[in-house]
Amino acid sequence: MRKELNEQLLRELLKNSKRSDRELAKILRVSQPTITRTRQKLEKNGMIEDYTIIPNFRRMGFEILALTFVKMRADILVGETKERGKKFAASFPNVIFASSGQGFGMTGVIISLHKNYTEYQKHLSTLRIELKEVTEDIQGFIVAMGEGEYKKLSLKYLRDVPI
């Protein structure tokens, strides 16, 4: 029952994390204190890291979502250089995700939002200059926000994925 309740609560929170414990208890047919304890345990064990919203980025003034793929030199993906990379990524408030990875011959990805193409180009130039010592290649893929979307960015779709 406990694992099932954890999964049900996570699914309900993915649908709408603004709901109160009382409302969630009613939906899941358990007591409000049970929901509160379960939510706290999920937070404590790291299953829930944060509560957030996904705004309409276009209405916020962002015209471009950019995926920037970086090919890092193999010798720099560890230790002190990795920590410097984390600090560097954190210095860009418009970067919403940055990670090492694999694909397309690249070893890292940066997802960022930009007000316009000029701002994106400035960002890309800054990356190329600041990372020239540790990268072999940087490539970008840009998306015009609101144009050609087939599915909106939302975490609510995860409610149907098995946990």
LOTOR-317162 format. One line per 5 residues: for each residue x, y, z negated of C-alpha. Coordinates in nm, 2 decimals, decimal comma, padded with zeros to 4 digits. Layout:
<lolos>
X Y Z | ...
</lolos>
This chain:
<lolos>
00,00 00,00 00,00 | 00,28 00,24 -00,09 | 00,46 00,21 00,25 | 00,13 00,24 00,43 | 00,03 00,55 00,23
00,38 00,71 00,30 | 00,32 00,65 00,68 | -00,04 00,78 00,67 | 00,07 01,09 00,48 | 00,35 01,16 00,72
00,12 01,12 01,02 | -00,13 01,36 00,87 | 00,14 01,61 00,79 | 00,26 01,59 01,15 | -00,09 01,68 01,27
-00,11 01,98 01,04 | 00,14 02,04 00,75 | -00,06 02,34 00,62 | -00,33 02,12 00,46 | -00,35 02,11 00,09
-00,29 01,79 -00,11 | -00,66 01,79 -00,21 | -00,76 01,79 00,16 | -00,51 01,52 00,24 | -00,63 01,31 -00,05
-00,99 01,33 00,08 | -00,88 01,22 00,43 | -00,66 00,94 00,30 | -00,92 00,83 00,03 | -00,68 00,86 -00,26
-00,65 01,10 -00,55 | -00,49 01,44 -00,52 | -00,22 01,36 -00,78 | -00,13 01,05 -00,57 | -00,08 01,26 -00,26
00,13 01,51 -00,46 | 00,35 01,24 -00,60 | 00,38 01,07 -00,26 | 00,47 01,40 -00,09 | 00,73 01,48 -00,36
00,89 01,13 -00,31 | 00,90 01,18 00,06 | 01,07 01,51 00,01 | 01,32 01,37 -00,24 | 01,42 01,07 -00,03
01,47 01,29 00,28 | 01,18 01,17 00,49 | 01,05 01,53 00,48 | 01,32 01,79 00,52 | 01,12 02,10 00,60
00,78 02,25 00,66 | 00,76 02,48 00,96 | 00,56 02,61 01,25 | 00,62 02,60 01,62 | 00,53 02,94 01,75
00,44 03,05 02,10 | 00,79 03,14 02,20 | 00,67 03,32 02,51 | 00,45 03,55 02,31 | 00,75 03,62 02,08
00,93 03,76 02,38 | 01,14 03,46 02,48 | 01,13 03,40 02,85 | 01,40 03,12 02,87 | 01,46 02,80 02,69
01,81 02,68 02,77 | 01,97 02,34 02,75 | 02,35 02,38 02,76 | 02,56 02,07 02,80 | 02,92 02,08 02,69
03,20 01,84 02,76 | 03,43 01,86 02,46 | 03,79 01,74 02,46 | 03,79 01,40 02,29 | 04,05 01,49 02,04
03,84 01,77 01,87 | 03,53 01,58 01,77 | 03,65 01,50 01,42 | 03,77 01,67 01,10 | 03,83 02,04 01,07
03,74 02,12 01,43 | 03,40 01,96 01,38 | 03,33 02,18 01,08 | 03,44 02,49 01,28 | 03,20 02,38 01,55
02,91 02,37 01,30 | 03,00 02,72 01,17 | 03,02 02,85 01,53 | 02,68 02,70 01,62 | 02,53 02,85 01,31
02,65 03,20 01,42 | 02,39 03,21 01,70 | 02,05 03,27 01,56 | 01,88 03,19 01,89 | 02,03 02,84 01,89
01,77 02,61 01,76 | 01,96 02,28 01,79 | 02,32 02,18 01,86 | 02,47 01,83 01,84 | 02,73 01,60 01,98
02,59 01,33 02,21 | 02,64 01,15 02,54 | 02,49 01,18 02,89 | 02,57 01,33 03,23 | 02,94 01,30 03,14
02,89 01,55 02,86 | 02,95 01,51 02,49 | 02,73 01,79 02,34 | 02,41 01,98 02,38 | 02,29 02,32 02,26
01,92 02,42 02,28 | 01,86 02,79 02,27 | 01,60 03,06 02,33 | 01,66 03,38 02,52 | 01,46 03,70 02,59
01,57 03,71 02,95 | 01,82 03,58 03,21 | 02,07 03,85 03,13 | 02,08 03,75 02,76 | 02,12 03,39 02,86
02,41 03,47 03,09 | 02,58 03,67 02,81 | 02,53 03,37 02,58 | 02,68 03,13 02,84 | 02,97 03,36 02,89
03,04 03,38 02,52 | 03,03 03,00 02,49 | 03,28 02,97 02,78 | 03,52 03,22 02,63 | 03,49 03,11 02,26
03,51 02,74 02,35 | 03,77 02,74 02,62 | 04,03 02,58 02,40 | 03,81 02,28 02,31 | 03,59 02,22 02,62
03,64 02,08 02,96 | 03,31 02,18 03,11 | 02,99 02,37 03,02 | 02,67 02,34 03,22 | 02,33 02,49 03,17
01,97 02,40 03,25 | 01,71 02,67 03,20 | 01,34 02,66 03,17 | 01,11 02,96 03,22 | 00,89 02,95 02,91
00,52 02,88 03,00 | 00,60 02,79 03,36 | 00,56 02,44 03,48 | 00,49 02,29 03,14 | 00,35 01,94 03,14
00,34 01,91 02,77 | 00,37 02,17 02,50 | 00,65 02,15 02,25 | 00,50 02,01 01,93 | 00,58 01,76 01,66
00,21 01,65 01,63 | 00,27 01,40 01,91 | 00,49 01,20 01,68 | 00,19 01,10 01,47 | 00,12 00,81 01,71
00,48 00,68 01,71 | 00,54 00,38 01,49 | 00,75 00,46 01,19
</lolos>
